């Protein structure tokens, strides 16, 4: 998967960029239970997309 380098030096995949875009869009929606559930789901996807070398550092034990 292609990698994008941010000015801060942190490498991010295109998948994590897409998840970030979805999170930003979601934050413009009215607060609701569904929004909270979707936000949680997107955070899990973001952690998986940004895990170095496919590790599970972002997953709960």
C-alpha positions as CSV (number, residue, x, y, z in Angstrom):
1,X,0.0,0.0,0.0
2,X,1.4,3.5,-0.8
3,X,2.6,5.6,2.0
4,X,2.1,9.3,2.5
5,X,4.7,11.3,4.5
6,X,3.3,14.1,6.6
7,X,5.3,17.3,7.4
8,X,5.6,16.0,11.0
9,X,7.6,13.0,9.6
10,X,4.9,10.5,10.4
11,X,4.1,8.0,7.6
12,X,0.5,7.3,7.0
13,X,-1.1,4.9,4.5
14,X,-3.8,6.0,2.2
15,X,-6.2,3.8,4.2
16,X,-5.5,5.9,7.3
17,X,-6.0,9.1,5.3
18,X,-9.4,7.8,4.2
19,X,-10.4,7.0,7.8
20,X,-9.3,10.4,8.9
21,X,-11.5,12.0,6.2
22,X,-14.5,10.0,7.4
23,X,-13.8,11.0,11.0
24,X,-13.6,14.7,10.0
25,X,-16.9,14.4,8.1
26,X,-18.6,12.5,11.0
27,X,-17.6,15.3,13.5
28,X,-19.8,17.7,11.5
29,X,-22.9,15.5,12.1
30,X,-25.2,16.1,15.1
31,X,-24.2,14.2,18.2
32,X,-26.1,10.9,18.5
33,X,-25.7,7.3,19.6
34,X,-25.2,6.3,16.0
35,X,-22.4,8.9,15.5
36,X,-20.7,7.7,18.7
37,X,-20.8,4.1,17.5
38,X,-19.5,5.0,14.1
39,X,-16.7,7.1,15.6
40,X,-15.7,4.1,17.7
41,X,-15.6,1.9,14.7
42,X,-13.6,4.4,12.7
43,X,-11.0,4.7,15.5
44,X,-10.5,0.9,15.4
45,X,-10.0,1.1,11.7
46,X,-7.5,4.0,12.1
47,X,-5.5,2.1,14.7
48,X,-5.3,-0.9,12.4
49,X,-4.4,1.2,9.4
50,X,-1.6,3.0,11.3
51,X,-0.1,0.1,13.2
52,X,3.6,-0.2,12.3
53,X,4.5,-3.4,10.5
54,X,1.0,-4.8,11.0
55,X,1.5,-5.0,14.8
56,X,-1.5,-4.7,17.1
57,X,-0.2,-1.8,19.2
58,X,-3.5,0.0,18.8
59,X,-5.7,-2.9,19.9
60,X,-6.9,-3.4,23.5
61,X,-5.4,-6.2,25.4
